[in-house]
Amino acid sequence: MSYPRNTNLRNNAQTLRRDLTKEERHLWYDFLKHISVPVKRQVIFNHYIVDFYCPQAKTVIELDGSQHYEAAAQEYDHKRDAYLSSLGLHVLRYTNLDISKNFRGVCDHILAQLEAYSGQSIAVQDP
């Protein structure tokens, strides 16, 4: 399925792909890169760039830093999630603290959700 894309954000997405946060890097290199379904980084949906996207499960995975606790950021995230949901996408959000303190639990939750949303078993290869 094709989704609306703002091509003006292409350079921003490429920069974000290159300059992952510590938590995004950990999740990507130590888990998402090793699962048996494709996951893309920094994908553009209209005027939003999402951290990770799994097309087979129609799932967006977002990692939230401390700035997401501010009222304005929470309102923005709510509108963003509503927009992504209107496209038929599932949005999973985790805090950077979740990644730092409960990495295995986050990975297990993501895997369970991707399997549920895709309707298939997903293998994890050793890095």
C-alpha positions as CSV (number, residue, x, y, z in Angstrom):
1,M,0.0,0.0,0.0
2,S,1.2,3.5,-0.8
3,Y,1.0,6.3,1.8
4,P,1.2,10.0,1.2
5,R,4.8,11.3,1.4
6,N,6.2,14.8,1.6
7,T,9.3,14.6,-0.6
8,N,10.6,17.8,0.9
9,L,11.4,15.8,4.0
10,R,13.6,13.3,2.2
11,N,16.9,15.0,3.3
12,N,15.7,15.2,6.9
13,A,14.8,11.5,6.9
14,Q,18.3,10.7,5.5
15,T,20.0,12.8,8.2
16,L,17.9,11.1,10.9
17,R,18.8,7.7,9.5
18,R,22.5,8.6,9.7
19,D,22.3,10.3,13.1
20,L,20.3,7.8,15.2
21,T,19.9,8.5,18.9
22,K,21.7,6.1,21.3
23,E,18.4,4.3,22.0
24,E,17.3,4.1,18.3
25,R,20.8,2.7,17.5
26,H,20.5,0.1,20.2
27,L,17.0,-1.0,19.1
28,W,18.0,-1.1,15.5
29,Y,21.3,-2.8,15.6
30,D,20.6,-5.2,18.5
31,F,17.0,-6.2,17.6
32,L,15.0,-4.8,14.7
33,K,17.7,-5.4,12.1
34,H,17.7,-9.1,13.0
35,I,14.0,-10.0,12.8
36,S,12.6,-11.9,9.8
37,V,10.3,-9.2,8.5
38,P,11.6,-5.9,7.0
39,V,11.7,-2.9,9.2
40,K,12.5,0.5,7.7
41,R,14.1,3.5,9.5
42,Q,12.9,7.1,9.4
43,V,10.0,6.7,7.0
44,I,8.0,9.6,5.8
45,F,4.2,9.6,6.1
46,N,2.8,12.9,4.7
47,H,4.5,15.5,6.9
48,Y,5.7,13.1,9.7
49,I,8.9,11.1,9.9
50,V,8.5,8.0,12.0
51,D,11.4,6.3,13.7
52,F,10.7,2.7,12.5
53,Y,8.1,1.1,10.2
54,C,7.3,-2.5,9.6
55,P,5.1,-2.7,6.4
56,Q,4.0,-6.3,6.8
57,A,2.5,-5.5,10.2
58,K,1.5,-1.9,9.3
59,T,3.2,-0.9,12.5
60,V,5.1,2.3,13.5
61,I,7.6,2.1,16.4
62,E,8.4,5.4,18.1
63,L,11.0,6.0,20.7
64,D,10.3,9.0,22.9
65,G,12.9,11.1,24.7
66,S,12.2,13.4,27.6
67,Q,10.9,16.2,25.4
68,H,7.8,14.1,24.8
69,Y,6.7,14.6,28.4
70,E,5.9,18.3,27.8
71,A,2.3,19.2,27.2
72,A,2.8,20.6,23.7
73,A,4.8,17.5,22.6
74,Q,2.1,15.2,24.0
75,E,-0.6,17.1,22.1
76,Y,1.6,16.9,18.9
77,D,2.2,13.1,19.5
78,H,-1.6,12.6,20.0
79,K,-2.4,14.3,16.7
80,R,0.4,12.4,14.9
81,D,-0.8,9.1,16.3
82,A,-4.3,9.8,15.3
83,Y,-3.2,10.7,11.7
84,L,-1.1,7.5,11.5
85,S,-4.0,5.4,12.8
86,S,-6.3,7.0,10.2
87,L,-4.0,5.4,7.6
88,G,-4.6,2.0,9.2
89,L,-1.3,1.9,11.0
90,H,-0.6,0.7,14.5
91,V,1.6,2.9,16.6
92,L,3.9,1.5,19.4
93,R,5.6,4.0,21.6
94,Y,8.4,3.4,24.1
95,T,10.4,5.8,26.1
96,N,14.2,6.0,26.0
97,L,14.1,4.9,29.6
98,D,12.2,1.7,28.5
99,I,15.0,1.0,26.1
100,S,17.7,1.6,28.7
101,K,16.1,-0.2,31.6
102,N,14.0,-2.9,30.0
103,F,15.4,-3.6,26.5
104,R,14.5,-7.3,26.5
105,G,10.9,-6.5,27.6
106,V,10.5,-3.9,24.9
107,C,11.8,-6.3,22.3
108,D,9.5,-9.1,23.5
109,H,6.5,-6.7,23.3
110,I,7.4,-5.4,19.8
111,L,7.8,-9.0,18.6
112,A,4.4,-10.0,20.0
113,Q,2.7,-7.0,18.5
114,L,4.3,-7.5,15.1
115,E,3.3,-11.1,15.1
116,A,-0.3,-10.2,16.1
117,Y,-0.6,-7.4,13.5
118,S,1.0,-9.4,10.7
119,G,-0.6,-12.7,11.5
120,Q,2.7,-14.5,11.1
121,S,5.5,-15.9,13.2
122,I,8.6,-13.8,13.2
123,A,12.0,-15.2,13.8
124,V,14.9,-13.4,15.4
125,Q,18.3,-14.2,14.0
126,D,21.4,-13.8,16.2
127,P,23.4,-10.7,15.5
